[in-house]
Amino acid sequence: MGRPIDKYFLGATGGAPATIPVRADIGGTDFEGYIVNQKGSNKFTVSNDAGTVSGVAYLVDKVTGHDDGEMSIVGQVDGGDNVTIQKITAHKAVGFNGTVYSWAVADDSSESLIRLTPLA
Protein backbone atom coordinates (compact mmCIF):
# COMPACT_ATOMS: atom_id res chain seq x y z
CA MET A 1 0.00 0.00 0.00
CA GLY A 2 2.95 2.34 0.37
CA ARG A 3 2.54 5.01 2.98
CA PRO A 4 -1.02 5.06 4.34
CA ILE A 5 -2.95 8.29 4.78
CA ASP A 6 -2.41 9.85 8.21
CA LYS A 7 -5.43 9.18 10.47
CA TYR A 8 -5.55 12.96 11.00
CA PHE A 9 -7.27 13.22 7.57
CA LEU A 10 -9.83 10.47 8.23
CA GLY A 11 -13.20 10.99 9.91
CA ALA A 12 -16.39 12.99 9.60
CA THR A 13 -16.31 16.00 7.29
CA GLY A 14 -17.25 19.57 8.12
CA GLY A 15 -15.24 19.87 11.31
CA ALA A 16 -11.77 20.74 12.39
CA PRO A 17 -9.38 19.47 11.28
CA ALA A 18 -10.54 19.17 7.68
CA THR A 19 -10.82 15.57 6.47
CA ILE A 20 -10.99 13.84 3.08
CA PRO A 21 -14.53 13.89 1.63
CA VAL A 22 -15.80 11.02 -0.54
CA ARG A 23 -18.80 10.08 -2.65
CA ALA A 24 -19.76 6.42 -2.48
CA ASP A 25 -22.43 3.75 -2.81
CA ILE A 26 -22.77 1.03 -0.19
CA GLY A 27 -25.65 -1.42 -0.45
CA GLY A 28 -27.48 0.72 -3.01
CA THR A 29 -27.30 3.89 -0.92
CA ASP A 30 -25.46 6.69 -2.76
CA PHE A 31 -24.01 9.27 -0.33
CA GLU A 32 -21.38 11.88 0.44
CA GLY A 33 -19.31 10.98 3.45
CA TYR A 34 -15.87 10.22 4.77
CA ILE A 35 -13.13 7.61 5.07
CA VAL A 36 -13.26 5.48 8.22
CA ASN A 37 -10.01 3.62 7.47
CA GLN A 38 -7.71 2.75 4.60
CA LYS A 39 -7.47 -0.84 3.31
CA GLY A 40 -5.12 -0.09 0.37
CA SER A 41 -4.13 2.74 -1.95
CA ASN A 42 -7.52 2.51 -3.67
CA LYS A 43 -9.68 0.59 -1.16
CA PHE A 44 -11.31 2.16 1.90
CA THR A 45 -13.97 1.66 4.54
CA VAL A 46 -16.34 4.62 4.11
CA SER A 47 -19.38 5.98 5.94
CA ASN A 48 -22.05 8.58 5.34
CA ASP A 49 -21.85 11.70 7.53
CA ALA A 50 -24.65 10.43 9.78
CA GLY A 51 -22.77 7.16 10.38
CA THR A 52 -25.80 5.07 9.40
CA VAL A 53 -24.28 3.47 6.28
CA SER A 54 -20.75 2.08 6.05
CA GLY A 55 -18.79 -0.49 4.07
CA VAL A 56 -15.74 -1.15 1.90
CA ALA A 57 -15.46 0.60 -1.47
CA TYR A 58 -12.94 0.96 -4.33
CA LEU A 59 -11.97 4.16 -6.13
CA VAL A 60 -13.51 4.55 -9.60
CA ASP A 61 -13.39 7.24 -12.29
CA LYS A 62 -16.87 8.67 -11.59
CA VAL A 63 -18.06 11.81 -9.87
CA THR A 64 -21.65 10.59 -9.37
CA GLY A 65 -23.69 7.52 -10.26
CA HIS A 66 -21.66 4.99 -8.30
CA ASP A 67 -22.53 1.30 -8.25
CA ASP A 68 -22.50 -0.72 -5.02
CA GLY A 69 -18.97 -0.83 -3.55
CA GLU A 70 -17.68 2.10 -5.61
CA MET A 71 -16.43 5.46 -4.38
CA SER A 72 -14.66 8.55 -5.62
CA ILE A 73 -12.37 11.16 -4.19
CA VAL A 74 -12.49 14.34 -6.24
CA GLY A 75 -9.74 16.93 -5.90
CA GLN A 76 -9.38 20.42 -7.30
CA VAL A 77 -6.38 21.74 -9.18
CA ASP A 78 -5.60 25.48 -9.22
CA GLY A 79 -7.92 26.98 -11.77
CA GLY A 80 -10.87 24.96 -10.53
CA ASP A 81 -10.52 21.79 -12.63
CA ASN A 82 -11.83 18.68 -10.86
CA VAL A 83 -9.78 15.46 -10.92
CA THR A 84 -10.95 12.00 -9.83
CA ILE A 85 -8.28 10.22 -7.80
CA GLN A 86 -7.15 6.71 -8.82
CA LYS A 87 -5.02 6.07 -5.73
CA ILE A 88 -3.86 8.08 -2.75
CA THR A 89 -1.09 7.67 -0.19
CA ALA A 90 0.26 9.84 2.61
CA HIS A 91 2.02 12.32 0.32
CA LYS A 92 0.83 11.72 -3.25
CA ALA A 93 -2.34 11.19 -5.20
CA VAL A 94 -2.59 9.84 -8.75
CA GLY A 95 -5.48 10.98 -10.91
CA PHE A 96 -7.23 8.74 -13.42
CA ASN A 97 -5.68 11.16 -15.95
CA GLY A 98 -2.25 9.72 -15.02
CA THR A 99 -0.95 12.88 -13.34
CA VAL A 100 0.76 12.62 -9.95
CA TYR A 101 -0.17 15.31 -7.40
CA SER A 102 0.76 16.40 -3.94
CA TRP A 103 -2.41 16.97 -1.94
CA ALA A 104 -3.75 18.93 1.02
CA VAL A 105 -7.16 19.08 2.63
CA ALA A 106 -8.85 22.45 3.11
CA ASP A 107 -12.18 23.54 4.53
CA ASP A 108 -13.79 26.63 3.01
CA SER A 109 -16.41 26.81 5.83
CA SER A 110 -19.07 25.14 3.67
CA GLU A 111 -17.30 21.91 2.71
CA SER A 112 -14.04 19.98 2.90
CA LEU A 113 -11.96 20.04 -0.28
CA ILE A 114 -8.83 18.32 -1.57
CA ARG A 115 -6.40 20.73 -3.20
CA LEU A 116 -4.09 19.13 -5.77
CA THR A 117 -0.72 20.40 -7.00
CA PRO A 118 0.79 18.61 -10.03
CA LEU A 119 4.29 17.23 -9.46
CA ALA A 120 6.89 17.58 -12.21
trRosetta pair geometry for C-beta under 8 A, 3 or more apart (Angstrom, degrees):
i j d omega theta_ij theta_ji phi_ij phi_ji
1 4 6.0 24 125 -73 129 82
1 38 7.3 126 -174 139 143 113
1 40 5.0 -137 -104 -140 105 53
1 41 5.3 172 -152 -41 68 79
1 89 7.4 152 153 -110 73 99
2 41 6.0 51 27 -79 114 120
2 89 4.4 -48 104 -116 130 143
2 90 7.6 -146 127 9 97 88
3 89 4.9 88 65 171 77 111
3 90 3.8 -64 125 12 113 121
3 91 6.5 31 75 3 141 92
4 38 5.1 162 -154 78 105 142
4 89 7.0 -85 -99 -150 15 70
4 90 6.3 53 85 -55 28 97
5 9 5.5 -89 168 66 112 122
5 10 6.6 118 108 -50 118 100
5 20 7.2 -37 -173 -13 156 148
5 35 7.4 37 75 105 151 158
5 38 5.4 139 30 -48 100 148
5 88 6.4 25 -67 123 118 105
5 89 6.9 -160 -60 -171 67 27
5 90 5.8 173 -103 -90 34 55
6 9 5.6 86 73 4 81 98
6 90 6.0 80 -31 -133 80 96
7 10 5.2 -58 -152 34 52 115
7 11 8.0 64 172 -31 72 103
8 17 6.2 0 174 65 91 146
9 17 7.7 -69 -93 109 50 118
9 18 7.9 -4 -130 104 73 65
9 19 5.5 135 -177 -138 47 63
9 20 5.2 51 157 -23 103 98
9 35 7.8 22 118 56 81 126
9 105 5.6 153 -134 -12 106 145
10 19 6.1 55 -164 -151 5 119
10 20 6.9 -20 -91 31 49 103
10 34 7.0 122 -168 160 56 104
10 35 4.8 -84 -128 94 89 97
10 36 6.8 63 178 -178 116 10
10 37 6.6 53 -165 -91 158 41
10 38 7.4 -120 -82 -29 136 90
11 15 7.7 -58 119 53 113 122
11 19 4.9 -139 63 -93 73 158
11 34 6.0 -27 116 152 20 147
11 35 7.8 -23 -12 72 29 66
11 36 7.9 72 -90 -115 42 42
12 15 6.1 52 97 5 97 121
12 19 6.8 110 79 37 27 149
12 34 5.4 -158 -107 9 26 158
12 49 6.0 88 -147 -144 93 72
12 51 7.7 -45 -84 -57 114 99
13 18 7.8 21 -144 -158 71 63
13 19 5.5 -125 -93 65 60 100
13 21 4.8 46 -97 -91 148 92
13 32 7.8 -57 35 145 150 98
13 33 7.3 176 1 -175 114 30
13 34 5.1 -176 -30 -72 86 113
13 49 6.3 -71 43 -102 92 108
13 111 7.3 7 160 -159 127 65
13 112 4.5 -121 -151 9 105 131
14 49 7.2 43 6 -139 127 132
14 107 7.5 129 -126 -141 26 126
14 111 7.3 -41 -87 -121 78 42
14 112 6.6 -101 -52 -27 42 100
15 18 7.9 179 79 -91 46 36
15 19 7.5 24 54 -2 84 108
16 107 7.3 -120 -90 33 68 157
17 105 7.7 92 148 91 96 124
18 105 4.4 -171 111 134 108 106
18 106 5.9 27 94 178 175 9
18 107 3.8 -161 -91 -36 117 102
18 112 4.8 153 -163 -127 94 101
18 113 7.8 -30 -176 37 140 54
19 34 5.7 29 116 -141 131 124
19 35 7.4 -148 165 40 111 87
19 105 6.4 -19 -148 -179 7 161
19 112 5.9 -32 61 -141 54 166
20 34 6.9 120 79 -147 63 75
20 35 5.5 11 76 7 113 120
20 73 6.4 -16 176 -133 113 124
20 88 7.9 144 -137 124 155 163
20 105 5.9 -105 -72 -93 62 130
20 112 7.2 -161 -120 136 10 133
20 114 6.3 33 -130 -73 81 115
21 32 6.5 -1 -177 -177 107 99
21 33 7.6 155 -156 89 66 22
21 34 6.5 -57 -115 -92 45 69
21 73 7.6 138 86 -134 53 74
21 111 6.9 -6 -50 176 161 96
21 112 4.6 153 -35 78 109 106
21 113 7.4 -19 20 -84 123 28
21 114 7.5 -140 38 -25 82 94
22 32 7.2 165 88 -156 45 54
22 33 5.8 -27 66 72 91 69
22 34 6.3 137 20 -112 96 18
22 35 6.1 100 -22 -52 133 77
22 44 7.4 -152 -86 87 163 148
22 46 5.4 -93 83 -131 149 133
22 57 7.9 143 159 75 142 138
22 71 5.2 1 177 -177 122 119
22 72 6.8 154 -161 76 74 40
22 73 5.6 -46 -106 -84 80 74
23 30 7.6 11 178 -176 90 85
23 31 7.4 -170 -149 99 57 37
23 32 5.4 -31 -99 -100 73 69
23 33 7.9 123 -105 23 28 68
23 63 7.1 52 51 177 154 46
23 64 6.7 -70 158 -96 153 56
23 66 6.6 173 130 -25 91 132
23 71 6.5 159 85 -157 47 67
23 72 5.1 -8 59 55 97 91
23 74 7.2 19 7 -7 115 110
24 30 7.5 -172 100 -145 36 51
24 31 6.3 -18 64 63 74 77
24 33 6.3 -55 30 39 111 111
24 46 4.7 112 -5 101 168 155
24 57 4.8 -154 -146 -9 123 175
24 66 6.0 -97 -157 97 30 171
24 70 6.8 -177 -146 99 65 47
24 71 3.6 -16 -99 -103 96 96
24 72 7.5 -177 -74 18 59 55
25 28 6.8 7 -179 -117 103 11
25 29 6.6 164 -151 77 63 38
25 30 4.7 -23 -95 -93 93 67
25 31 7.5 136 -94 15 44 67
25 57 7.4 129 55 -115 52 133
25 66 3.8 -176 -6 102 112 108
25 67 6.1 -159 72 112 145 14
25 68 5.4 -97 122 -93 107 35
25 69 7.1 -31 87 16 84 30
25 70 5.7 20 40 55 101 80
25 71 7.5 -162 20 -75 57 61
26 29 5.9 -23 67 57 68 93
26 31 7.7 -37 23 26 92 112
26 46 6.9 -168 -46 77 127 98
26 53 5.3 156 71 163 120 105
26 54 6.6 -42 118 163 175 10
26 55 3.8 149 -144 35 127 122
26 57 6.5 -97 -75 -58 90 114
26 68 6.9 73 -140 -150 22 72
26 69 7.1 79 -109 -73 58 42
27 53 6.8 -138 44 -150 116 109
27 55 6.6 137 -21 -21 94 153
27 68 6.3 76 -67 -133 14 111
28 68 5.9 -20 -55 -82 54 108
29 48 7.4 -63 131 -47 124 134
29 53 5.0 -112 85 -124 145 161
30 64 7.7 60 -177 -163 137 77
30 65 7.8 -17 -121 -101 147 17
30 66 5.9 149 -121 50 98 96
31 48 4.0 -48 154 -101 158 108
31 49 7.7 -150 168 3 118 75
31 53 6.2 139 2 66 152 136
32 48 7.3 74 72 -138 40 76
32 49 7.0 7 99 -25 78 108
33 46 5.6 116 89 169 123 97
33 47 5.2 -150 173 98 140 44
33 48 4.2 -112 -82 -115 126 30
33 49 5.4 -151 -117 -40 70 59
33 53 7.7 -130 -62 77 155 95
34 46 6.9 172 89 -152 31 76
34 47 6.2 -19 61 61 77 82
34 49 6.8 85 -8 -91 102 64
35 38 6.6 20 175 -66 131 75
35 44 4.9 -65 -132 -174 102 138
35 45 7.3 96 -167 74 64 56
35 46 5.8 -48 -104 -100 47 75
36 44 7.5 139 42 166 69 89
36 45 4.2 -58 63 106 113 101
36 46 6.3 -176 0 -103 90 16
36 47 5.2 76 -54 -12 112 109
36 54 6.2 45 -33 -151 147 127
37 44 7.0 176 90 -158 40 72
37 45 4.9 22 48 40 80 114
38 43 7.7 103 -172 85 59 59
38 44 5.5 -37 -113 -108 53 84
38 45 8.0 -114 -58 21 16 76
39 43 4.1 -65 79 112 110 101
39 44 6.0 -168 14 -90 89 25
39 45 6.5 102 -37 -26 108 79
39 56 6.3 24 -17 -138 156 113
40 43 4.0 41 40 36 103 104
41 87 3.9 27 143 -166 107 115
41 88 6.6 168 -170 51 72 37
41 89 5.8 -29 -122 -66 101 87
42 58 5.8 36 137 -159 93 78
42 59 4.3 -98 -159 27 90 112
42 86 6.6 -38 -101 158 125 54
42 87 4.5 -68 -61 -99 95 83
42 88 7.8 114 -86 16 57 67
43 56 6.5 12 -179 -176 94 102
43 57 7.5 -180 -148 91 57 34
43 58 5.4 -23 -98 -99 75 72
43 59 7.7 -106 -62 -3 39 80
44 56 7.1 170 91 -147 32 61
44 57 6.2 -22 65 62 79 77
44 59 7.8 65 4 -47 107 86
44 71 6.7 -72 55 60 111 156
45 54 6.5 33 173 175 92 104
45 55 7.0 -130 -144 137 71 16
45 56 5.4 -42 -92 -89 65 66
45 57 8.0 115 -120 15 22 73
46 54 6.6 -167 95 -143 42 69
46 55 6.9 -19 55 64 75 53
46 56 7.8 115 13 -124 77 20
46 57 5.3 -26 15 23 125 120
46 71 5.7 139 -22 -97 159 151
47 51 5.6 15 166 -117 133 51
47 53 6.6 153 -152 86 60 54
47 54 3.9 -18 -96 -95 88 101
48 51 6.9 -117 74 -31 70 18
48 52 6.1 -30 59 49 120 76
48 53 4.6 51 -3 49 114 98
48 54 7.5 -123 9 -66 66 64
50 53 7.8 55 66 12 97 78
51 54 7.2 -8 -158 -44 52 116
55 69 7.3 -83 125 -99 123 64
56 69 7.0 8 96 -138 70 86
57 66 7.9 12 -155 178 134 142
57 69 5.3 174 -117 -172 67 41
57 70 5.9 31 -163 131 105 4
57 71 3.8 92 124 -20 135 113
58 69 6.4 25 14 149 89 87
58 70 6.2 -41 65 -115 76 53
58 71 6.8 159 72 29 26 85
59 71 6.1 -51 -93 81 47 82
59 72 6.4 90 -149 -111 71 45
59 73 6.5 -42 -118 11 114 93
59 84 7.8 153 180 164 100 95
59 85 6.2 -76 -153 98 142 77
59 86 6.1 141 119 -156 133 27
59 87 6.7 -176 47 -79 152 48
59 88 7.9 135 -68 -1 155 94
60 66 6.8 141 51 -124 131 90
60 70 4.5 -17 2 -157 136 113
60 71 7.0 128 16 56 85 34
60 72 6.1 -71 64 -73 68 88
60 84 7.8 -40 108 169 44 138
61 72 7.6 92 -126 -111 13 115
61 84 5.1 132 -137 94 57 147
61 86 7.3 -3 -72 -88 91 83
61 96 4.1 94 -102 -115 114 169
62 65 5.8 -111 -175 69 132 85
62 66 5.8 161 90 -82 138 69
62 70 6.8 36 39 150 130 134
62 72 5.5 -134 75 -53 64 137
62 84 7.0 107 37 -121 21 155
63 72 6.1 -126 -110 102 30 163
63 74 5.9 49 -123 -81 87 141
63 82 7.0 44 -102 134 130 144
63 84 6.5 -121 -70 -76 71 114
66 70 4.1 -161 -163 87 99 107
66 71 6.5 32 -132 -85 154 31
66 72 6.9 -150 -77 -10 119 97
67 70 5.0 71 55 1 68 128
72 84 5.3 -53 -157 -141 115 107
72 85 7.4 135 -171 41 66 75
73 84 7.3 118 71 -159 51 58
73 85 4.2 -27 79 39 103 126
73 88 6.4 -27 67 -25 159 143
73 93 7.7 -112 105 -145 131 135
73 114 6.6 41 168 -2 101 157
74 82 5.3 -3 -178 -170 112 109
74 83 7.0 151 -158 73 62 39
74 84 5.7 -35 -100 -96 74 60
74 85 7.2 -153 -86 -5 23 87
74 114 7.3 161 97 41 40 114
75 82 7.3 147 78 -155 36 58
75 83 5.1 -25 66 63 87 94
75 85 5.9 72 -8 -53 109 108
75 93 6.5 109 -21 103 155 159
75 95 7.6 -111 47 -88 114 103
75 101 6.9 -178 101 94 157 161
75 103 6.2 -88 -120 -124 149 116
75 113 7.8 102 -140 172 55 73
75 114 3.8 -72 -108 100 88 110
75 115 6.9 145 -168 -113 98 2
75 116 4.1 89 137 -37 132 116
76 80 6.3 -30 -162 -140 113 33
76 81 7.0 143 -154 74 63 41
76 82 5.9 -36 -96 -98 69 58
76 83 7.4 162 -95 17 19 83
76 113 6.0 -21 15 -178 121 117
76 114 6.9 144 16 80 69 60
76 115 6.1 -35 70 -110 86 52
76 116 6.5 174 78 17 30 91
77 80 7.6 -30 72 50 64 16
77 81 4.7 -12 50 63 108 96
77 82 8.0 -159 12 -78 81 12
77 83 6.0 66 -29 -18 104 121
77 101 7.6 -119 -94 -112 95 138
77 116 4.9 -49 -83 76 68 104
77 117 7.6 131 -136 -92 75 30
77 118 6.9 26 -133 -35 123 93
78 115 8.0 46 -58 -164 69 97
78 117 7.4 39 -16 -103 105 72
83 95 4.3 -57 175 -118 119 134
83 96 7.7 179 -178 30 78 76
83 97 6.4 -81 -140 10 104 121
83 99 7.3 -74 -143 61 148 119
83 101 7.4 128 88 -28 156 151
83 116 5.9 -43 44 27 134 164
84 95 6.5 106 73 -155 47 82
84 96 5.1 3 83 5 100 120
85 88 5.4 17 165 -52 139 108
85 93 4.9 -54 -133 -176 119 118
85 94 7.1 101 -161 70 71 44
85 95 6.0 -68 -105 -102 45 55
85 96 7.5 133 171 -24 4 78
85 114 7.6 -26 -42 102 136 160
86 94 4.9 -52 59 101 106 92
86 95 6.1 85 -5 163 95 15
86 96 4.7 134 -62 -75 103 60
87 93 7.2 -177 94 -151 46 56
87 94 5.1 14 51 44 84 107
88 92 7.5 -163 -146 102 51 48
88 93 4.4 -7 -109 -110 86 89
88 94 7.6 -153 -73 22 48 64
88 103 7.0 -28 -140 22 111 156
89 92 5.5 16 52 54 99 77
89 93 7.6 -170 26 -77 58 48
91 102 6.6 -37 170 -129 72 84
92 100 5.7 -14 -168 -172 120 99
92 101 6.8 140 -159 74 66 45
92 102 6.4 -55 -102 -96 60 50
92 103 7.4 113 -149 1 19 95
92 119 7.2 -40 -123 -11 107 146
93 100 7.6 152 80 -158 41 53
93 101 4.9 -23 65 66 90 100
93 102 7.8 99 19 -154 83 9
93 103 4.6 49 -6 -35 123 134
93 114 7.6 60 -29 166 169 137
93 116 6.5 -90 66 -115 128 108
94 98 7.4 -21 -175 -150 97 24
94 99 7.3 168 -152 85 58 39
94 100 5.4 -27 -100 -102 77 67
94 101 7.4 171 -88 19 27 77
95 98 6.8 -34 79 29 81 25
95 99 4.9 9 37 55 116 85
95 101 6.6 61 -29 -10 99 118
95 116 7.5 55 -57 -157 116 161
99 118 5.5 -52 178 -123 124 103
100 118 7.4 94 77 -155 51 62
100 119 4.9 -45 102 46 97 114
101 116 4.0 -17 -174 -164 154 100
101 117 5.9 132 -162 62 86 39
101 118 5.6 -54 -100 -93 78 40
101 119 6.3 174 -115 -10 22 87
102 116 7.5 145 72 -156 44 53
102 117 4.9 -17 57 61 92 101
102 119 5.9 100 -26 -62 85 104
103 114 5.5 -11 -165 -175 117 103
103 115 6.8 148 -156 77 60 52
103 116 5.5 -22 -101 -101 82 65
103 117 7.6 -173 -79 21 35 74
104 114 7.4 151 76 -157 35 58
104 115 5.0 -18 64 59 88 104
104 117 7.9 30 3 -6 100 107
105 112 6.2 -6 -173 -174 105 104
105 113 7.2 153 -157 81 57 44
105 114 5.8 -35 -100 -100 66 64
105 115 7.6 173 -98 15 14 81
106 112 7.4 156 84 -157 39 57
106 113 5.1 -22 66 65 88 95
106 114 7.9 151 21 -103 75 16
106 115 5.4 44 -3 -21 119 117
107 111 7.2 -150 -145 107 67 27
107 112 5.1 -33 -96 -100 83 65
107 113 7.2 161 -93 17 31 76
108 111 6.5 2 47 53 93 65
108 113 6.3 30 -12 -2 105 125
